[in-house]
């Protein structure tokens, strides 16, 4: 049996959502705000909403976007401790993110290998950014997730494995419904409570490590 932690990135590993920050800084508000609202209220699929958002950004400013996000990104306290805990207890740890490779990978450089990061791709060869979907929904999901976290979980999970989900928002909701245990904060707490999904709240990764240490697996 393998314990697998599948952890969100934006608003979870980082204290703020990088896509929202990027759009607020560089995208026209009149075009961005309806797309954000549509994703949050689920009238737009994540794939459609995020794809349209990045079409608002000129490709020739890529370095400006990377610099902006690297300078402002704050890693939530305890993340290195959780990674060390997972390693010492032979827990498989992966990032499953609706974020985009051009900023997720640089921010996590030195903490995780790219092989442990599942996120969306990007193409800067056109006038505006085109998002690519290397982890799109499999045959068991038709939600147009973009980066389909449940599909990744099904791909990774072997018989007897335990899936632990860590997240904060609507992009983590489908995975939360299928995980064996959920660590939630912010809007994901609201969704879990609305749908009767058991969860453990957290603010820092120290909270998660402390809880894992007291579960039956580690007691």
C-alpha positions in Angstrom: 0.0 0.0 0.0 1.2 3.5 -0.9 0.0 6.7 0.6 -0.2 9.4 -2.1 -0.5 13.1 -1.3 -1.9 15.1 -4.2 -1.5 18.8 -3.4 -2.8 21.8 -5.1 -0.4 24.7 -5.8 -2.1 28.1 -6.2 -3.5 29.3 -2.9 -2.3 26.1 -1.3 1.4 25.8 -1.6 1.5 29.5 -2.3 -0.4 31.8 0.0 -2.1 33.5 -2.9 -3.6 32.4 -6.3 -1.0 33.2 -8.9 -3.4 33.1 -11.9 -5.7 35.7 -10.2 -2.7 37.9 -9.3 -1.4 37.7 -12.8 -4.8 38.6 -14.3 -5.3 41.5 -11.9 -1.9 42.9 -12.8 -1.9 42.4 -16.6 -5.4 41.6 -18.0 -8.2 44.0 -18.8 -10.5 43.9 -15.8 -13.7 44.1 -17.9 -12.6 41.0 -19.8 -11.1 39.1 -16.9 -13.7 39.5 -14.1 -16.6 37.7 -15.9 -14.3 34.8 -16.7 -13.2 34.5 -13.0 -16.9 34.7 -11.9 -17.8 32.0 -14.4 -15.1 29.6 -13.2 -16.0 30.2 -9.5 -19.7 29.7 -9.9 -19.0 26.8 -12.4 -21.1 28.3 -15.2 -17.8 28.1 -17.1 -15.6 25.0 -17.1 -12.1 25.5 -15.7 -10.5 24.6 -19.0 -12.7 27.1 -20.9 -12.3 29.9 -18.3 -8.5 29.5 -17.8 -7.9 29.2 -21.5 -9.8 32.4 -22.2 -8.1 34.2 -19.4 -4.6 33.6 -20.8 -5.7 34.6 -24.3 -6.0 38.1 -22.7 -2.2 38.2 -22.1 0.3 39.1 -24.9 3.0 36.5 -25.4 5.8 38.9 -25.7 5.6 39.8 -22.0 6.5 36.3 -20.7 9.5 37.4 -18.7 7.4 40.2 -17.1 4.9 37.6 -15.9 7.5 35.2 -14.6 9.4 38.0 -12.7 6.1 39.4 -11.3 5.0 36.0 -9.9 8.5 34.9 -8.6 8.9 38.1 -6.7 5.5 38.0 -5.1 5.0 34.2 -4.5 5.0 33.3 -0.8 5.3 29.6 0.1 2.9 28.6 2.8 4.8 27.9 6.1 5.7 24.2 6.7 5.8 23.1 3.1 9.4 21.9 3.3 8.5 20.2 6.6 5.7 18.3 4.8 8.0 17.3 1.9 10.6 16.0 4.4 7.9 14.2 6.4 6.6 12.5 3.2 10.0 11.5 2.1 10.9 10.0 5.5 7.6 8.1 5.7 7.8 6.9 2.1 4.7 8.9 1.1 4.4 9.7 -2.6 4.0 13.4 -3.0 2.9 15.2 -6.2 1.7 18.6 -7.1 -1.6 18.6 -9.1 -2.2 22.1 -10.3 -4.5 24.1 -12.5 -1.6 26.5 -12.7 0.7 26.9 -15.7 4.2 25.4 -16.2 5.9 28.7 -16.9 5.4 29.8 -13.3 4.7 26.7 -11.3 8.0 25.0 -12.2 10.2 28.1 -11.4 8.6 28.8 -8.1 9.0 25.1 -7.0 12.5 24.8 -8.4 14.8 23.2 -5.8 11.8 21.8 -3.8 10.4 19.3 -6.3 11.4 17.8 -9.6 9.3 18.6 -12.6 8.3 14.9 -12.7 6.4 15.4 -9.5 4.5 18.4 -10.9 1.3 17.9 -12.9 0.1 21.2 -14.3 -1.0 22.8 -17.5 1.4 23.8 -20.3 1.8 27.0 -22.3 2.6 28.1 -25.8 4.0 31.6 -26.3 4.4 31.3 -30.1 1.2 33.1 -30.9 0.2 36.7 -30.2 -1.4 35.8 -26.9 -0.7 32.9 -24.6 -2.3 29.5 -25.6 -2.7 27.1 -22.7 -2.0 23.4 -23.4 -3.7 20.5 -21.5 -1.3 17.6 -21.1 -3.4 16.2 -18.2 -6.9 16.6 -19.6 -9.9 14.6 -18.5 -9.9 10.9 -19.1 -13.0 8.8 -20.2 -14.3 8.8 -16.6 -14.5 12.6 -16.3 -16.4 15.1 -18.5 -16.0 18.2 -16.5 -13.4 19.9 -18.8 -11.1 20.3 -15.8 -8.1 21.4 -17.8 -5.6 19.7 -15.4 -7.9 16.9 -14.3 -6.9 16.0 -10.8 -9.2 13.0 -10.6 -7.7 11.6 -13.9 -4.2 12.0 -12.4 -5.3 10.2 -9.2 -6.8 7.3 -11.2 -3.6 7.1 -13.3 -1.3 7.0 -10.2 -3.5 4.9 -7.8 -2.8 1.2 -7.4 -5.0 -1.2 -5.5 -4.8 -0.5 -1.8 -3.4 3.0 -2.2 -4.6 5.8 0.0 -5.2 9.2 -1.7 -4.8 12.3 0.4 -6.0 15.6 -1.2 -4.8 19.0 -0.2 -6.5 22.1 -1.6 -8.3 25.4 -1.3 -10.7 26.0 -4.2 -13.2 24.8 -6.8 -10.4 23.2 -8.8 -9.9 20.7 -6.0 -13.5 19.8 -5.5 -13.7 16.8 -7.8 -10.6 15.3 -6.3 -11.9 16.0 -2.8 -15.0 13.9 -3.6 -12.9 10.9 -4.4 -10.0 11.2 -2.0 -9.7 9.0 1.1 -8.9 12.1 3.2 -9.1 15.8 2.5 -7.1 18.7 3.9 -9.0 21.9 3.0 -8.9 25.6 3.4 -10.7 28.7 2.1 -13.5 28.0 -0.5 -12.8 24.2 -0.6 -14.1 24.1 3.0 -17.4 25.7 1.9 -17.8 23.2 -0.9 -16.9 20.2 1.4 -19.5 21.4 3.9 -22.2 22.0 1.3 -21.7 18.5 -0.1 -21.0 16.5 3.1 -17.4 15.7 2.3 -15.3 15.0 5.5 -12.2 17.2 5.7 -9.6 18.5 8.1 -9.0 22.3 8.0 -5.5 23.7 7.8 -3.8 27.0 7.6 -0.2 25.9 7.4 1.5 22.7 6.3 2.6 22.3 9.9 -1.0 21.7 10.7 -1.1 18.8 8.2 2.1 17.2 9.4 0.8 17.4 13.0 -2.5 15.7 12.0 -0.7 13.0 9.9 1.5 12.2 12.9 -1.6 11.5 15.0 -3.5 9.3 12.5 -3.7 5.5 12.7 -1.0 5.2 10.0 1.6 7.1 12.1 0.4 6.7 15.6 
